[in-house]
């Protein structure tokens, strides 16, 4: 029994304490963004918690984050993010407090912004990824995820519905 307790401490309790996130080993993200921004070819759509699209976007994006499979060893320039916002399709989450992300890494940090590039010129050979950042900038070393396709589909439907009015 004592060996079991030591094993649980080594596998769960110590990493949880070091990360400050007791749910690090799960796919659960407790915090909700205060705002979700969708960028689509120069158009910007902002969703608040009271908007019906908000939960669809957040839940779909959180499912993608739950499939984290590593990191990329590079980041994007400020100009690249601007290109994603003005000529591509992307989603940005803005948090009022740092968000605790699940993950296989305990040093995933506590961002106040997440950026999901969905369709950006020149990224067709890049894996799907999620950038973390704060109010000033996005950090290098984005999280790789299995796929952002469900989020792409949700964004395409929402944008189509908004355009049809």
N, C-alpha and C positions, 0 to 999 in steps of 0.2 A: 504494500500500500504506500509506503514512504517513497518507493521508487516511482510510483505513478504520480505522486504529488510533485516530485522533483521534475519529472518529465513534462508535466503540465506547465510548470513554472518556466522551464527552458523553452518550450515550444510556443507558449501563449502569453503568459503573464509578463515575462521580461520584455519581449518585443512590444507588447501593448503599452507597458509603462514607458519604454524608451520613445515610442512614437507619440505618446499622449493621446492615443486613439484606441479605446478599448475594443472597438469593432474593426480593427485593422484587417483581421483575417476573414471578414465577411464582405459581401457586396453591398452592404447597407451604407447609405450616405444620409445622415440625419438632417443636415442643413438644406434649406431650399434657397435658391437665389432670390434676390429681391427684384431682379429684372432679367428678362431673356430678350436678347436682341437678335433678330434674323436679318442677315444681309443677303440680298439677291440681286446681282447685276446692277448695283447702284441704288436699289431701293432698300429702305430700312424699315423694318417692322419691329415695334417694341411691345412686349407683352409683360403685363404685371400679374401678380398672383391671382387677381380676380378674373382674368381673361380665361376663356375656356381652352385656348390653345396652350396655355402655360403648362398645365400638368402633362399634356401629351409630349411636349418638347422636353421637359425635365425628366420624366420617367424614361423616355426613350434614350436620352443621353446618358442617364445614370446606368441603364442596362449596358450600354457600350463601355462605360468606364469599368464596369464589373468584369469585363473581358480583357483587362490590362494584361499584356504579355511581354512587357519590357519597356525599354526607353530607346530613344534615338539620341545619338551623341552629338547633335547639332541643333541649332535653333534657326529662327527666321529673323531677318532684319525688320525694322519698323516699316520700311517700304513694302516688304512682302505682306505684312498684315494689312496694310492700307490697300494693296492690290486685291487681297481676298475680300475686303469689305466693299470695294467699289466696282470690281469687274467679275468677281466670283460669287460663290455661295458659301456662307459660313454662319455659325451660331456662336453667340457670346453670352456667357452667364456672368452676371455681376452680383456679388454677395456683399451684404453689409457687415459681415463678420467672416474671419477666415474659416474655410470649410475643411473638414477632416475627410480626406479621401481614403477609401480602402486600397489595398494593394499588396503586392508581394514584397514591396520594399518599404522599410520603416522610415526611410528618409524622403518620402514623396512630397513633403512640405505641406503648408497650409495656405493655399492661394485664396485670393479674394476675387479672382477672375479665372474663367475657363474659356478657351477658344477652340472651337471645333471646325476646322477647314473641311468643307464638304465637296466643293468643286472649284478648284483654283488652277488657273493656267500653269502648266509646268509641273503639276504634282501627280500626274497619272501613274508614274512608276514608284511613288512613295507609298509606304504603308499608311493606313489610317492612324491618325494620332490626335492627341488632345494636348493643347498647350496650357500650362499653368502660369499664373502671374499675379501681380498686385495692381494697384491703381496706377502705377507708373509705367510698367512694361511687362511683357511676357518673357519668361525665363527660357534659357536654352534647355535642352534635354526634355523634349516633350514625351508624354506617355504614349506608347504604342498600344492600340486596341485591335481586337480581331476584325471588327468591321463597324463602320458608321452607316451602313446601308439603311437600316431601319430609321435612323435620324434623317438621312437624305430623303427617304420616302415621305416621312412626316412633314418635313419642311416643304417639299414640292407640293404636297396636297394643301398645306396652309397657304402658301404663296398663291397657288392657283385659285383657291377659294377667295382670298383677299382681292385678287385682280378681277375676278368675276363679280365681285361686290355684293 
